Amino acid sequence: MSSERKREDGKKLEVDKPSTQMTGQPMSVTGTTDPGRKVTVKGHWPEEEDKHHLATAGPDGRYGATLISPNKPGVNTVSVSSTDATTTTTFPVRDPQKKKP
């Protein structure tokens, strides 16, 4: 599942929905856009608040960045931006010490 924004000029910006993450662990944020396009990936939680991860889409249009997941469990937001579009998605974070119900 992904979140996508497509402009009238045909350019697209899509972010794949991350799976459930464990607190404080590296996580991949991936998506699709136009080949060669530069994007900025940003996590909206305290540990990532001042960080901007830059990525450039390959010839197939895929891009990726690695962030550190939040230290607190809950639902969090990640955004991906280019010069003319922004898209966001949410994902759950859980404490690895707590067992699933």
N, C-alpha and C positions, 0 to 999 in steps of 0.2 A: 504494500500500500504506500502511496506517496502523495505529497501535496504539490500541486503544479500551478504555476501562473504562466499564461501565454498572452503575449501582447498582440495587438492588431497587426504589427509588422512581422509576425510569425516567430519571433524569438521566444524561447521558452526557458524556464527556470524551475527545476523540480528537485525536491529533497525526499529521499527515501525515509520512511518512518522507522526510527531505531527500535530495536527490540528492547525488552525489559533489561535494564542495566543494574549492576550492583554498585553500591555506594563507593565513591572514591577510586574507581577503576578507569583505565583508558577505554574510550568508546569511539567507534568510527561513525562519522556522519558522511553519507554518500548521496549522490544524486546525479541528475542529468541536466545538461544545458547545451548551448551551442558549442561545437568544437573550438578550442582555443580561448574560450571566454573565461575571464577571471571572476572569481566569486570570493566573498568573505563569509566565513561561518562563525557564528557567535552563540555561545551558551548563555542563557539568562538565569544564572544562579551565582551566588557569591564567589565561588572559586574560579569562575570564568568571566566574571563581570567586566573586567578591564582588558580582556584578551580578544584579539581578532585573528582568526586563523585564515590565511590566504591559500587559495587553491586555484589551479588552472585546469580546465577540462581538456582531456586528451582528444585524439582524433575521433574517438567513438562518442565524445560528448560526456563521458563520465568524469566526475571529480570526487575527491575525498579529503577529509581532514580528521585528525585525531584530537579529541578533547578529553578532559578528565571529568567523569560523571560527578554529580553533586555528592557531598558528604552526608546529606540528609535524605531519607526516603521521601517519596512523593511523586507528583506529576510535574514534569519540567518542560521547558520550551527551548527549542533551538531555532535560530533563523539563518537563512542563507540570502545574501544580497549580491546584486551586481550593480552596475551604474544606473540601470533603469528598471529594476524589479527587486522585490523582496518576497520571500515565502517563508512560512514557519510551520513547525509540526511539534507535537507533544509526545512525550514518552515517559513510562513509569521507571522509577528507581526504587529498588528495595534493599533492605539491610540483609547482607548475607548470613548474619547470625540468627535471623528470624526465619522459621520454617513457613512454607506456604500453607495456608489453611486447607 
